[in-house]
Amino acid sequence: MKRIAIFLLLFAGLKSEAQIGGTKTYRFLDLPMTARSAALGGNNMSIWGNDINLLYNNPGLLNSGMVKQAGINYCFFVGDMRFFSAAYAHSLKDKGMVAGSINTFNYGNFNGYDEMGNATNKFNASDYSINLNYAKSLADSSFNVGLCLKTIVSQYDVYKSFGNALDFGIVYHPKKNLVVSLQARNVGFIWKSYSGQSMNSNDLPRTVQLGASYKPSNAPFRFFMVYDQLLKWNMQYISPIDTTGKNSTLGSSETKKDSSGWQKFKVRTGDRADNLMRHIVFGAEVSLSKNFHLRLAYNYRRQKEMTLPEKRGTAGLSFGFGLKIKRFSFSYAFTKMAMPGSSNIIGLTYHW
């Protein structure tokens, strides 16, 4: 319990901020790096199992069932952007588990121009994260704690940046049907910015997340829910192109001018409900057989931030499946990111 208390105290140092969009660097760290994670709304931090891809969402999920397991994932992201991830896990016997992984994000090739509009040279932009994971069960085997050290390198043409970040995770799984997890992500420093100057920890996309999953007895499905940004309440984003308030849950500006008590109550209640839902991702995994799973999830905040004022679309919805054949596991995920773009992720896992 002392270890758990120390872990929780780490959260106290995370500063709460009102806005999260457009204020951080290395935002590629927020992207779901595996097909399973993408199909489950971008985060499956509270699902316990022997799939090595789970460690990307919570280092506390690394366990002995992932020994000598390797996994790779490749994503055809929006436009011509691509990202790739690979991981491998190894056992230290009674000392715990270790795993190494790498994430790469390539934004494609660009044509360079000077201030006069003359063509200069072509260049590439990409991000990398090299990760080292460690996890161990506590004296009570119902608790599993883990951490992940990330070394982050980013290069856009001649501009380079690098930093380090830590993820801390703890998972409580007293029964096979119930899993509860808590984690802090991306706590660290940027040692060198693109301008060559050092930056502080506030520039990293830090977050604290709380998640749970439950599988009813004898049921072929598991429900999960994740509460993101535990230390930040205001998650609302006002689009600069939505000048009339058409896409706001509060209604138009004329509605807000209504001075009646009932209207004020509705505005206040709708505002709080909308803000609460922006923290939550929920979904389910359905087991059609021992070796075939369907996955479906809904990310409310993604839907609100990616919706156009005149058309809602299906942004925020994601789905996929997992198929296991002997030592191989194959996964696929489709995610609607915005009206004109979507992402497709494929994953392959092999267990020696």
N, C-alpha and C positions, 0 to 999 in steps of 0.2 A: 504493500500500500504506500510505502514511502516513495517508491519509484514512480508510482502513479501521481502522487502529490507533486513531485518535482516536475513531472511531465506537464501537469496542468498549469503550474506556475509559469512555464514558458509562454503560455498564451497571454499572460498579463503584460508582456512587453510588446505585444502587437498593437500598434496604434490604430484606433478606429477612425475611418475617414468617410465623408459623406458620398463621394463619387468614386467609381472604379473605372469608368471608361475614359480612354485617352490620356490617362495620367501615369501609366506604368510602361516599363520596357520589358522585353523578353515575354511578350504576351503569348508566344507560341507554347509556353509551359502550361497554359490553360487548356490547350486543345487535347481532345481524347486521342491518345497515341495507339490505341488498339481497336480492332473491329468490335470486340465485345463491349468495351467502354462506350464507343460511339453509338452502338445500337441501344444502349441503356441511358441515353440522354447526356452522355459526356462524363458520367461518373458512376461507378459501381463499387464504391469504397466500403460497402457493408455486406459484400457477398463472399462467404468463405468457401474455399475449394482448392483443388490441386492444379489450377490453371496459372501458369507463370505470368500471364498477362495481367493478372489481378494486382501485381505489385506496383504497376504504374499509378494506380489510384490510391493506394495506401500501403506504405512500407510494412505496416503491421500485419498485412495479409500474407507475407512471405512465410511459408511453412514447409515441413518435411515432405509433404506430398508433391512438391515441385522439384525434388532432387533430380539432377541430371536431365533437366527439361530445358529445351531451347524454343524460343518463339520469335517469329518475325512478323511484321505488319507493314503494309504498303498502302498509302492513301492517294487516290486521285482527287485532290481537293478542288475548290472553286477555281475556275479558269485553268491555267497551266501550272498551278502550284502543286507540289508534291511533298509528302513527308514519309519517313521511314523510321522504323524502330526495331531493335533486336535485343534479346535478353537471354541470359543463361543463369541457372541456379545450381548451387553446390552446398553440400552439408558439411558442417564442422562437428558433427556428432553431437555430444552433449553440450557443446559451446554455442550452438545455434545454427543459423543458416546465413549464407551470403549469396549475393547475386550481382551480376554486372549487366548494365544495359546502356544503350546509346539511342538518342533521338536526333534525327536530322530533319530540317525543314528547308526546302528549296523553293524560292519564290520565282525562279525562272530567270531568263536573260532579258536585259534591258538595253536600249539604245541610249548612249550618253550624248548630251548636248551642252554647249557652253552658254554663257549668259546672252549671247547674240543669236542663239538658235542654230549655231553651226554644229554639225555632227562631229563627235569626238571619237569615242570608242564604245564598244559593247562591254557590259559588265554583268556580274552575277551577284545575287543576294541570297544569303543562307544563314541559318541558325543551327547550333549544335548543343547537345547536352549529354555529357558523359556521366553516368550515374553508378554509384556503388551502394548496394543495399545490405543491411544487416538486420536480422530479426531473431528473437528468442522468446520462448514461453517462460512465464514467471513460475514461481513455485506452485501456484494454482494454475493448472494447465488450461483453465478457462480464459486466461489472459494471454495475449500475444502482443509484444511491443516490437517496434521496428523503427529504423531511421534510414534515410537516403541522403547521401552527399552528392550534390550535383555540381559539376564543373561546366560552366556555360560559356560558349564562344559564339560570337556573332560577327559577321562580316558583310557589309554592303559596299561593294566597290572597294575603295581604299580606306573606308571607315571601319574600324574594328572596336569591339568591346568584349570584355570578359568579366565573369563574376563567379561567385559560389553561393549555393543555397542549400538549406537542409529541410527535409520533410520529417516530421515526427508523427508516428501513428500508434494507436493502441486499439486492440480489438478484443471484445468480450464475446465469447461464444459458449455459454454454459450448456446449451443444447444444440443439437444439429439443426433444429428448426428456427432458432433465433440467433441473430448476430447484431451486435451494436458496436459502432466504431466512432472514434474521435481522432482528428488529426489537424496538425498545423502544416501548411505548405509554403514553400519558397521563403523561408526565413534566412536572410543572409545579406550579402553586400555585393555591390558592383564595383570592382576594383579599378576598372578603366572604362570610361564612357566612349561614345563615338567621337567626341570632341577631344579625347585624350585626358580628361579630368576624372578624378574619382567621384563616385556618387555614393549615397547612403542607402540604407536598407529600405527606406520608404519608396524607392523607385522600383522595387521588385513587386510582382503581382501576388502579394501574400494573402492568405485566406485561412480561416479556421472552419472546418466542416464537421458536421455531426450526421451520422447515417445509421439506418437500421434496416434489416430485412427479416422477413418472416415467411416460413413455409408451413401452412396448415398440415396437420397430420394426415397422411395418406393422400394428400392433394398433389396433382402433377404440376404445380406452379409455385412460384415464390414471388412475393411482393417486396418492393424496396422503396425507400424514400431517403433523399439526401437534403439536408438543410445547409446551404452554402453561405459563406460570409457571416459566420456566427457573431462576429464582433461589429458588424456594420448593419445598421437598420435601413437607411435610405438607399435603395437600389434603383430608384426611378430615374429614367432617362427621357428627356424631352428632345425629340428629333428636331434639328434646325430647319427641316423642310416642312414640319407640321406646325405651321404658324396659326392655324385656326383651332387647334385643339381637337380635331376630329379623331385622332388616334389616342386620345387620353381617356382613361377610365373616369375622369372627373367631368367629362362632357365639355361643351364649348364654354367660351368666356361668358356668354350670356347666362348660362346655367349658374356659374359661380356668383354672378351678381345678385341672384335671388336671395333676398334677405330673410326668407322664412326659416324658422327653426328646423322644420322637417327637412328642407332642402339642404341646409347646412349639415344636418346629421347624415344624410345620404352621401354627401360629398366627402365628409370626414371618414365615414365607414368604408366607402368605396376606395378611398385613398389608402387606408391601412390594409385592406384586404388585397389590393393590387400589389402593394409593397411587400406584404408577407409572401404572396405567391411567387414573387420574383426570386426568392431565396430557395425555392423548392423544386427538386427534380424527382419525379416518381415514375415507376414502371413495373414491369414484371418479366420473369423468365418462365416459359412454359415448356415442360418436358413431354414431348410427344412420344418419346421412347427413351431408352437408356442412353442412346448415342445421338439423339437429335433434339435440339432445343430451339424454340422461337423466342425472340426478344423484342420488346416494345416499350417505348418510354416517351415522356413528354417533358420538355424543358420550357416552362412558362416564360422565363426571362428572355430566352432566345427568341421566342415567338414575338414578344412585345417589342424587342429592340430591332428585329429584322422585318417587321411588318411595314408595308407602305401605307400611307394614309388612305389611299383610295382602294387598296386591295389587301386583304388579310393573308391569303395563301396558307400554306401548310408548314411554315417555318416553326421549328420547335419540336416537330414530330421526328422520331427516328425508329428504325426497326432493323432486324437482322436475324441471323440464325447461326447455329453452331452444329457441326457434324463431326463425329469421331469415328475413325476407322482404324482399329488396332492401335498402333502407337502414334498415329497421326490424328491431329484435330484441325479442322478447317472452319474458319469463321468469315462471315460477311456482314457488312453494315451499310445502310443507306441513311444519310442524314440530310434533311432539307435545311440549308443554312440561311438562304434568303430567296427572294422571288426569282432572280435569274440564275441562282447557283445552288449546287448540291455537292456532297462528297460521297465517294464510294471507297470503303476500306476492306481489304482482304487480309486475312491473317492465317498463318500456318504454324502449328506447334508440333514438335517431335519429342517423344519421351524415350530416352535410352533405357 
